[in-house]
Amino acid sequence: MFPSRPFDARLVTTRRLTPSVRELVFERTDGAPFQFDPGQWVNLVLPLPGGEIKRAYSIASAPVAGSPRFELAITQVEGGPGSQYLHAMKEGETLRAIGPQGLFTRGKDVAAPSLFIATGTGLTPFRSMIQAALTAGDTAPLWLLFGARYEEDILYGDELTRWAAAHPHVRHEVTLSKATNGWTGRRGYVQHHASELVRDLRALGGGADPHVYICGLDRMVGSVKDLLRNELALPRKHVHTERYD
Ligand SMILES: Cc1cc2nc3c(=O)[nH]c(=O)nc-3n(C[C@H](O)[C@H](O)[C@H](O)COP(=O)(O)OP(=O)(O)OC[C@H]3O[C@@H](n4cnc5c(N)ncnc54)[C@H](O)[C@@H]3O)c2cc1C
């Protein structure tokens, strides 16, 4: 684990990922490498007119040796002061950050068959984990189940589809809760599809339990976790969670 320290970060580039999600690429102003483990997050200190607030954001990029850069993906929450500030922030502006932080990492299970389950920007730590595993050349199954409302809300869709096409051990499953008639993929909530994928992964591994990582808002995380523990009897040590609220 790398020590968590305060540092200044400059917003280098931004792009819109979906109608409500903005990607922000930061780099340390001192040019020092930003070292972290995939799945960790940073605390951003946001100087609002009424005083400073701190908000946590999972790092969406994989660590790159020697690089001062890291990427975030921020959902614009209606009436939310932190996310509104970050959606209005201009390239070139700087912020105080504290990090890296958090224990939502693959740790000693880094090369184990894994299922990642996310809704919305809960996907960000998994983008980092999958990218890091591909760079490391790991070949154990890395399956992602992502839930959103509409097709336009699919986060990093092209990139993940490309990774899955290029690497047979990577699978990208998307389920939409408000899909239009033309959508031919999965429908409904991630809860409706998680059991099937865990069973398939078990079968692929000769009955061995995969590790399942769940990230997003509390209600989804809690309900998927209950399902995995109660219906599929996944051992506690195989279920990892990160809650955004
Ligand atoms: C460890 C950790 C990592 C996080 N990583 C991310 C991330 O990568 N991207 C990101 O956008 N947010 C992330 N969050 C949430 C983030 O810290 C803020 O809570 C969020 O930006 C809302 O802050 P706000 O000041 O705009 O609104 P607030 O007024 O503080 O929050 C209002 C409500 O917004 C809802 N909310 C919080 N996060 C989200 C979200 N992502 N999508 C939809 N609704 C949400 C919650 O119900 C919350 O109660 C993370 C939180 C934690 C604890």
The ligand as a MOL file (V3000), in Angstrom:
LIG
                    3D

  0  0  0     0  0            999 V3000
M  V30 BEGIN CTAB
M  V30 COUNTS 53 58 0 0 0
M  V30 BEGIN ATOM
M  V30 1 C -14.8390 5.6170 -1.8940 0
M  V30 2 C -15.7380 6.4780 -2.7770 0
M  V30 3 C -15.4440 6.5810 -4.1360 0
M  V30 4 C -16.2580 7.3640 -4.9530 0
M  V30 5 N -15.9840 7.4230 -6.3040 0
M  V30 6 C -16.7790 8.1480 -7.1230 0
M  V30 7 C -16.5260 8.1880 -8.5430 0
M  V30 8 O -15.5660 7.5800 -9.0590 0
M  V30 9 N -17.3660 8.9420 -9.3190 0
M  V30 10 C -18.4360 9.6210 -8.7880 0
M  V30 11 O -19.1410 10.2950 -9.5430 0
M  V30 12 N -18.6940 9.5910 -7.4490 0
M  V30 13 C -17.8990 8.8920 -6.6120 0
M  V30 14 N -18.1440 8.8810 -5.2490 0
M  V30 15 C -19.2300 9.7500 -4.7280 0
M  V30 16 C -18.6660 11.1530 -4.4280 0
M  V30 17 O -17.7620 11.1000 -3.3480 0
M  V30 18 C -19.7700 12.1460 -4.0490 0
M  V30 19 O -20.5790 11.5750 -3.0540 0
M  V30 20 C -20.6220 12.5180 -5.2430 0
M  V30 21 O -19.8320 13.2050 -6.2370 0
M  V30 22 C -21.7810 13.4460 -4.7970 0
M  V30 23 O -21.2360 14.5630 -4.1310 0
M  V30 24 P -21.9920 15.9510 -4.2190 0
M  V30 25 O -21.3060 16.9220 -3.3190 0
M  V30 26 O -22.1840 16.3500 -5.6600 0
M  V30 27 O -23.4640 15.6100 -3.6900 0
M  V30 28 P -23.9220 15.2840 -2.1920 0
M  V30 29 O -24.9180 16.3220 -1.8180 0
M  V30 30 O -22.7720 15.0650 -1.2940 0
M  V30 31 O -24.5970 13.8570 -2.4300 0
M  V30 32 C -25.9130 13.7040 -2.8040 0
M  V30 33 C -26.2730 12.2500 -3.0710 0
M  V30 34 O -25.7630 11.8890 -4.3460 0
M  V30 35 C -25.7850 10.5050 -4.5000 0
M  V30 36 N -24.5550 10.0670 -5.1900 0
M  V30 37 C -23.2790 10.0360 -4.7090 0
M  V30 38 N -22.4310 9.5650 -5.6580 0
M  V30 39 C -23.1880 9.2970 -6.7340 0
M  V30 40 C -22.8930 8.7790 -8.0140 0
M  V30 41 N -21.6270 8.4670 -8.3820 0
M  V30 42 N -23.8980 8.6120 -8.8930 0
M  V30 43 C -25.1700 8.9400 -8.5550 0
M  V30 44 N -25.5210 9.4370 -7.3410 0
M  V30 45 C -24.5330 9.6080 -6.4530 0
M  V30 46 C -25.8840 9.9240 -3.1030 0
M  V30 47 O -27.1480 9.3360 -2.9260 0
M  V30 48 C -25.6790 11.1330 -2.2210 0
M  V30 49 O -26.3180 10.9230 -1.0150 0
M  V30 50 C -17.3660 8.0850 -4.4150 0
M  V30 51 C -17.6310 7.9830 -3.0250 0
M  V30 52 C -16.8430 7.1910 -2.2360 0
M  V30 53 C -17.1590 7.0940 -0.7620 0
M  V30 END ATOM
M  V30 BEGIN BOND
M  V30 1 1 1 2
M  V30 2 1 2 3
M  V30 3 2 2 52
M  V30 4 2 3 4
M  V30 5 1 4 5
M  V30 6 1 4 50
M  V30 7 2 5 6
M  V30 8 1 6 7
M  V30 9 1 6 13
M  V30 10 2 7 8
M  V30 11 1 7 9
M  V30 12 1 9 10
M  V30 13 2 10 11
M  V30 14 1 10 12
M  V30 15 2 12 13
M  V30 16 1 13 14
M  V30 17 1 14 15
M  V30 18 1 14 50
M  V30 19 1 15 16
M  V30 20 1 16 17
M  V30 21 1 16 18
M  V30 22 1 18 19
M  V30 23 1 18 20
M  V30 24 1 20 21
M  V30 25 1 20 22
M  V30 26 1 22 23
M  V30 27 1 23 24
M  V30 28 2 24 25
M  V30 29 1 24 26
M  V30 30 1 24 27
M  V30 31 1 27 28
M  V30 32 2 28 29
M  V30 33 1 28 30
M  V30 34 1 28 31
M  V30 35 1 31 32
M  V30 36 1 32 33
M  V30 37 1 33 34
M  V30 38 1 33 48
M  V30 39 1 34 35
M  V30 40 1 35 36
M  V30 41 1 35 46
M  V30 42 1 36 37
M  V30 43 1 36 45
M  V30 44 2 37 38
M  V30 45 1 38 39
M  V30 46 1 39 40
M  V30 47 2 39 45
M  V30 48 1 40 41
M  V30 49 2 40 42
M  V30 50 1 42 43
M  V30 51 2 43 44
M  V30 52 1 44 45
M  V30 53 1 46 47
M  V30 54 1 46 48
M  V30 55 1 48 49
M  V30 56 2 50 51
M  V30 57 1 51 52
M  V30 58 1 52 53
M  V30 END BOND
M  V30 END CTAB
M  END
